[in-house]
Amino acid sequence: MGEIMNSNLANILETSSPDDGNKKIITTTSAFGILRKGIIENLGTKRAKGFLLRYGWSLGVTDADEAMKTISSIEDLLNQASILHLRSGQIKDIKSERIIEMSDSETIKSILGKGKWIDSFEANEHLKHHGTSAIPVCHTLTGYASGYMTSVCKKSVIVKEISCIAKGDAECCFEAKLQEDWGSEIQEELKFYNESNIIEELEYTYEQLLEQRNYIEKVSKFHKKLTESVSNGSNLQDIADTTFKLFRIPISIEDLSFQKIVFSGMDEEEYCRLNHELKQSLIRKNRRNNNILPLFNETTKLRTENQERLITPIIVQRKVIGYCSFLYKKNTVKNMENNIMFIERFANAASLYLLNEKTSFEALEKMKGYFLEQIIKGQYSSKEEIINRGRYMGFELVKPFYIAAINYQERGKAAKNHIDHYDQVLETIAKYLDIQGDKVLIGLYEGQIIMLIPEMKNLLLKMEKILKHVETTYPTYRYKIGISDKSEEIECIVDYLEESLIALRMATEKKIISFKDLGIVGVLINSKNVSGIKKIAKQELGPLYQQKDAKQKELIKTLYVFLANGGKLQQTMDDLSLSMSGLMYRINKIETLINKNLRDSSQSYQLLLILDSLLALGELEI
């Protein structure tokens, strides 16, 4: 067989003529390596790969055509490929095997070839000029094998290099199959075999660059327009309206809990419907995290049943404080990717505006908080001076008002407040009230957030909305609010502040409680008969009054819960997580210590009144 193949090779070489259009030239591997280096540097890696594959393909087709002049057997022609390839000097050796299935003597049904090129000149030259590659680089060898086998088999055969020493592999290995047998695995590779006109590619590239330049220019102009709007004093609504007019895409700005700040491009009913749908969708997806809304730190695409959103964070002083969104209604999404830079520029403009507003707002709120503190401390000489100062700041303090006190503690932990968090809560409430258009004096006083609220309809509903907003913004904390009675005398603010603090201390079960809801307890405390209340408490509670140790504190808590539940054992067991025997032991112990019958309604009512009074005075914690 070897003699026949060598004879055939000799015949091929003998029949090659300098005048047949396929004159062979001889060059060195280093010279070709330099040529290959120049191609890659000038055309780029991808175009160079296509060029070298097609160059190798052409070499393979030419050699196949020469071989087929003297050899007809497909098997012999495929064996001849290795010899011709070796003679080219591109490899030192080749080891391969293949399985061929024929439909008939001249038609191939399938082919599966595997092998390796030993000492590939192409891999060596690549390492010399470019270093390690991320992909196989024996493109000329791969193209040669594909072109030769395709010509011989009269069916498209694609060879693919699967490992290469130029990318750090131990060997340069390849596989060969019919094109249809590769399936989708070879689709990207096939693109490199399709020759493209460099002029057409340059024209296409120029069009892309021109389009990109126009896009960048449009973004630049948009950014400049937004910056000028902020500099000229435009508010967020003006900026949103301008953006909508330019792009005809509805736009919105919301805080971290997706509460509306401004929107443009749709009516309020539609906006509220879509916004509610989005919040519900986010809560459902985030259920594992206690229904907390997720935080988005980068531009994100969101989709619900009736909308898609391109949302990007508003960052002020390295902190995400809200979001800007393009809202695409169902079946209206177009070029969302192209709008990313625009929404991000819009967010930048919003950040600049809000930073300026934050600075001004903080200064104003500090002034308002200081004013409230001065009123409480009695630093004004007359009622008229307070009223005049209030008018200067936009507050009519001649009208009736309420005082509210707000406190909080971290969920699942003992009552311990973080001082830094007060400032965050105060700012959040102040911003919420500002957005709602409510004029309220708010500040910190002796470790509590204090609010002076002008008389308004549905005060309790307003406070519930404030509480819900704060809980949504800071869900890891529990908040409670105490509200005073209505006052018409600003100079008596301290009395009503004390009422709000008393109500706050009594807010054990309810989140919001008014002083008027305390009934007789409020009257007792408000009478300033503190020493008398403490004397009666000490007399009636006996050794439990001092609460010297943990056991006494457990007993007094048991007493309060039992009395508050009207002596119902089952409810008390559930509230305290006690067994019946454990609860009865504690009740008997309490009755022995204070020498009282807790089933006596008159005695139990008096004890509950005393405990409520101590709770309101801050002498007792439940």
N, C-alpha and C positions, 0 to 999 in steps of 0.2 A: 504493500500500500504506500509506504514511504517513498519507494522508487518512482511509483506512478505520479505521486504528488510533486516530487522534485522535477520530474520530466515535464509535468504540466506547467510548473512555475517557469522552467526554462523556456518553454514555448511562449508563455506570456511575455517574458522579458524580450525574447527575440522578435516578437511581433510588434513590440512597441516601437513606434517610429517617431523621429523628431518632427515629422510633418503631419501627424494625425491629430493635432490639436490638444494632445495630452502629454506634451513634453515634460519629462520629469526633471526637477531641479533638486540639488543637494544643498542642505544647510546644516548648521550645528544647532544643538539643543540650546546653547547659551544665547545664540543669535535669535532663535525663535522665542526664547524667554524674554529677551529685551523687547521684541516686537509685541509679545503678549502683554508685557508690562505697560507699554505705551497705549495699547488698545484699552486696557482697563482704566488707566488714568484719564484718558480722553473721552471714552464713551460711558464710563461708569460700570459698576459691577454687573448690573442686570443686562444692559445692552451688550457688554463684552461677552457675557455668557451666551447670549443668543447668537452673536457673531461667531464664536468659537464652535458652538454646536453645529451651526450650519456649514462652517468651514470643514469640520470633521466629517459631516454628512456627505458633503461633496466629494471628499477624498474617498470615502467608503463606496459611494455609488460608482465613481470612476474605476476603482479597483474591481468592483463586482462586475461591471460591464466588460472589462478586459478578461476576467476569469471566465465569464459565461461564453466567450468566443470559442473556448476549447473544452470546457467542462459542462456537462448537462445535469449531472446528478446533484440534487439539492444538498444531500449529505456531504458529498465531496466538496462542493462549493463552500459550505460552512466550515469544513475542516481547513480549506485553503485560506480562510480569513485570518486564522492565527498566524500562518506563515507570512502572509503579506504584511500583516500588522508588525510582526517582528522585524521584517526587512526594512520597515520605515524608520526604525530606530527610536520610536516613541516609547517603547517599553523594552525591558531586558528579557522578560519572559511572560508567559501567560498560562494560567491553568484554568480550565473550564470543563464543564459537562452540561449536557442538554438532553431533554426528552422531547422527541418530535412525534406528533400524531398526525398521520396523513389521511385525508379523505380518499385520495387515489394517488397514483404514482407521481402526479405533478401538482397536487393541491394539498397545502398544509392546513390541517384542522386546528392544531394548537402547537405551541412551542414554549418550553420552559427552560431557560438557560441560566446557569449560575457560574461565576468564576471570579478570578482576581488578576489584576495587572501587577506585575512585579517590577519595582523600580520605575514607576511612571515618571517620565521626564517632566510632565506638566505639573505634577504635585511638587516635585523637587524645585522647579523654577518658581513656583508660586511661593513656597516657603522662603526661598532666597530673596525674592523681591518684595513680598508683601507680609510675610510672617503667617501665623496660624489663621486659618479661615473658619468661619462659622458654618460653611456648607462645603460639600464635596466640590473639587475644582477641576477634575479631569474631563473638561468639556469636549476637547478635541477627540479624545479616546471614545467618549460616550457617543458623540455624533458620528464618528467613523463606524463604530459597531452597528448603530441604528441604521445608517444609510446603506451599509453593505448588506445586512440581513434583510432589509426591506426590499432591496433590488433583487436579491436571490430568491426570497420567498414569495415575491409578488404580492405581498400583503404587508401592511404597516406593522413593523416590529420596532418596539421602543426599548432601548437599553437604559437602565437607570442605575447610577452609582449610589450605593447605599452606605459605603464607608470609604474614608479617604485619609491617607497619612497627613495630608495638608491640614486637616481639621483635628489632628491628634489621635486618629485611629491607628491600629496596628497595621492594617492592610487596606489597599484600594480594591474593594469588592463591588461586583455589579450583578444585576439580574436582567434577564431579557424575557419579554412576553409579547404576544400580539397586542396591539393597541386596545382592542375591545376587551381583552382579558384583564387589563389594568383597571378598568372602570374609572371612577372619579379620582383615584389615587394619582393619576398622571395628568390631570387636566391642566394644572399650573405649568407643568413641564412642557406640554405641547405648545404653549404660547411662544416659547423660545424658538421653536422650529419654523414659525411663520415669519418670514422676512418682512420687515416694515420699511417703508421709504423714509430715509432720514429727514428729507425735506418736509414730508407730511408730519413726522413726529415733531420737528422743530416748530412747524406752524401750530400744531396742537398745543405744544408746550408754551408757545408765545401767547396763544389765546387764553390758556390757563393763567399765565403770569399776568396778562392784562386784566383778566377777570378778578384775580386776587388783588392786583393793585387797586382796581376800582372799589373792591370790597373794603380794603384797608382804608382807602381814602374816604369812603362813606362812613366807616366806623370812626375815623379821626374827626370828620366834620360833626358827626353826632355827639362825640365826646366833648368837642369844643362848645357846641351849642348848649349841652347840659351844664358844663362848667360855667358858661356865661350866665345861664339862667339862675344858677345858685348864687353867683356873684352879684347879680342884679336884684336879689331879694325874692325871687320866685319861691313859692312854697311847694310842698310835695304834690299837691293836687295839680298845680300849674305844670309841673314837670311831667307828671303822669299824663295829663291831657295832651301836652306837646308830643310825647312819645307815641301816644295812640294815633294822633293825626299823621305822624310820619309813617308808621308801619301798619296801621289799621288792625292791630292785634290787641285785644283787651289786656289790660295790665293792672296789677294790684301790688300794694305794699301792706304787709301784715306783721304783727309782732310774733314772738316765739310760739305763742299759743294759737296762732292763726286768727287772732282778733283783727278786724279791719282797722287800717289806718287811713289809706286812700285807695280808690280804684277808678278806672276809666275805661270806657268802651262798652259798657253794658248797664242796664238799669239795676237798681239796688235789689229788687226781688230776685232777679236771675243770679246776681253775684252771691247773695246770701244762700241761695239753693245750692250753687256749685261749691261754695266754701264749706257748707255743712256736709255735703257729700264727701269732700276731701278729708275733713277732720274725722268723720266716721270711718273712712277707709283706712286712714293712718292708725287710728285707735285699734281697729280690728287686726291689722297686721302686727301691732306692737303689744298684743294682749299679754304676752309673757312678761312684760315689763310694767305691770300694774297700770295698764291703760295710759301710760305716759306718752305724750307725743314725741316722736324722734327729733333729734337735732341734726340739721343738714349743714355740713361745713364746706360743701363745695356745690357747684352747679349740678343739678339733678333733674332727671325727667320723672314725672309722676303721672300715673294714669288711673282714672276711675271710669265708671260706666259712661258718663256723659262729658268727659273732658280729658285733656292732657295738659300738663303744666311743665314749663321750663322754669325751674325755681333756682334762685341763687341767693346766698346769704348776704345780709347787710352787716358789715363788720366795722365796729367803732372801738378804737383803742384795744385792738386784738381780741375783741369779744363779739360773738354773733348776737345781735340784738333783734333781728327780724329777717324778713325775706321779701325779695322782689320776684314777681312771677309774670310770665306771659301765659295767658289762658287761651287754649285752643279748644273750641267747642267740638263736639263729636263730629267726625268726618270733615273737619276743616283744617287739619294739620298740614302745613306746607313749610318745607325748608327749615325745620326746627334747628338743625345743626348750624345753619347759617346765622341764626339769631342768637347763638350763645354769646358772642362777643358783645352784641348790643345790650342784652339783658345784664351782662356783667358791667358794662359801662354805666347803665342806668343805676345799678346797685352802688357803684362808686360815687355817682352824683348824690344818691340818697344818703350814703355814708357821710359825705362832706356836709350836706344839709343837716343831718341829724347830729353830727359832731358839734356843729355850730349851735344847734338848738339845745343840745345836751349841756353845753357850757353855759348858755344863757339861762336855760331852765334850772340848772343846779344853783346858779347864783340867785335866781328869783326865789326858788324854794328855800334856800338857806335864809334869805331875808324874811320870807313868810314864817319859817319855823322860828327864827329869832324873835320876830314880832309876837308870835303866840307865846313864846317863853316869857317875854317881858310882861305880857298881860297877866299870865299866871303868877309871876313873881311880884306883881304889884308895883312895877317900876314906872308906871305913869301916874302923874299927880292927880288926874281927874278923869271922870268918865268921858268928858268932852274931848280930851286929848286922845284917848283911845279911839273914839269914833272918828275924829278927824284924820288920825294916822291911818285908820282902816280904809277910809274913803280914798286916801292918797294911793293905797295899794289895791283899790278896786273892791273893797268889802264894805257892805252896809251893816255895821254892827249895832245899829239901833233896832234891827229886826230880831225876832225870836231865833234861837239857835239851840243846838244840842252839842254835847261833848261825847265823843266816842274814844275808847281806849282799846288798843289792839296788842295782843301778846301771842306768842307762839312757842312751840317746842318741837324738837326733831322726833319723827315717828319712831316708835319702838324703843325710845330711850328715856331716861329719867328727865325730869323737868330741868333743863339746862339750856339757857339761851345763848346764842352766839352773837356777840355785839355787832360784828361786821354785817350780819344778816339784816339787822334793823335798817341800815342805810339802804340796802337793796330793796327791802319790802317797801320802805317809805317812798323811794324813787318810783317803784312799780305802781303804787297806788296813786301817787301824784300825777304820773303820766296818764294813767287810765282816766282819772277824773278830768284831766285837761282835754283829752280826746273826747270825752263825753260832754264837755262844756260846763262842768260843775265847778263853781268857785268855793273852795274849801281851804281853810287854814290847816296845815298839817306840819307836825314837827316831832322831835324827840324830847321827852321830859322825864327825867329820873328813870331811865331804862324802859320807858313805854312809848309806843307811837300814839300820839294824841291828835285828834281831829276836831276842829270847830266847824260844825256843819250848819249852814243856814236852814231854817225850817223849809221843808219840801214835802210834796206828796209822796206817799209810798216810801218813806224813809227806810223801813225794814227791808223792802225789796231792793232798794239801792245798795244797802249794806250787804245783802246776800250776793249781789252781783260782784261787788268789790271782793268779797271773801272768795267767791268762785274763781275770779281772775287771779288772785294771789295764789290760791291752791293749785291752779293749773300751771302757773309760772314756776312755782317752787313746790312740787308735789311731795317732797321728802319731809315736809313740815306740817304740823297741825296748828291751826290758827283759831283764836276765839276773840270775840268782840263784846265789850260792855258799853251800853249806851245810857246816858243820863236822862232825866226828865227834861222837858222843854224849859228853857230859861229866856227871860226877856230883859235881864239885867246883866250887862257885860262885866260890871264890876264885881258880880257874885260868881265869877267863873270858877273860882277855887272850890266852892261848894258843889258845883255840878261836875267838876273834874273828880271830886271824891266819890260822887254817885256813880260815875262811869267805872271807876276803879273797883268799887264795891260790887257792881254788876259783873265786872270782868272776873273777879275772884269767885263769884257764884256760878260762872259759866262752866259747870262740870260736865253736864250731860248735853246741854245745848251749845251750839257754836256761837250763837248770838243771843244776848239777853239784855233786856231793858231794865232800868232801875225800878220802873213802875211795876214790873212783873214780880218783884221780890215781896210785895205786899207788906205784912206787918214787920218782917225782918228789915226791910228798907227803912220803915218808920223808926224802928228801934235804933238802928245804926245812925240814921240821920239826926237823931235827937242828941247826938254826941254823948250819950250815956254809956261811954265805953267802959269806964271803971266799974259801973254797976253791973254791966253784962258779964265782965270777967269775974266779978265776985260771985254772981249767981252760978256761973259755969263751974267755978272751982268748988262751990258748995254741992252742986247737983252731980257732977261727974266724979268727984272724989279723986282717987289715985290716977284715973285715966286722963285727967286734965293736963298733967305735966308731960305726958307722952315721952317718958324718959328713955324707953328702949323700943326695939323693933316690935316686940310682942304687944306692948301697950298700943303702938300705932296700928297694928293689925286689928286689935280689939275695937278701937274707936272707929276704924273704917268699917268694920263689920256692923257696929252699932248704927252708924249713919246709913249704910245701905239697907239694913233691915228696917229702920224706921221710915226711910224714904220710900220703900216698897210697901208701906202700910202693914208690915208684919207678915208679908207673904213669904213663906219659907222657900217654895220652889224658885220664885224669881230671884231671891237673895242667893240661893245656891248657884244658880246660873251666872249671876253677876260676879260672884266671888270665886267661881270654879271650885266650890267645896262640896263634899259629900254631906248627906243629911246628918250623919253622926258627928262630923267635924263642925258643922254649923251649930248643932245643938250644944256641943261642948263649949263653943265660944259664947253662945247666948247665956248659958248657965253661969259661965265664968264672969260675964259682964254683970249679970244680975246680982251675983254675990259681991263683986267689988263695989258697985255703986248703991247696993241695997235698994233696988227698984224692981218692980214687976213690969217687964216690957210689954206685957199683954194688956196692961191697964191703959186705956186710950188717953186719959187725961195726962198721965205721967209720960207716955210715949210722945204726945204732941209737944209737951213742954221741953223734953229732951231734944226733939228734932229742931225746935225753934232756937234752942241754945246753940246746937251744932251749926245751924245755918248762920247764926250771928257770928260765931267764931270764924266760920269760913269766910264771911264777908269782910271781917276785920283782918283777915290774913293770918289769924292765929292758928288756923287749922288747914292742913292740906289733905285732900282726899284723892 
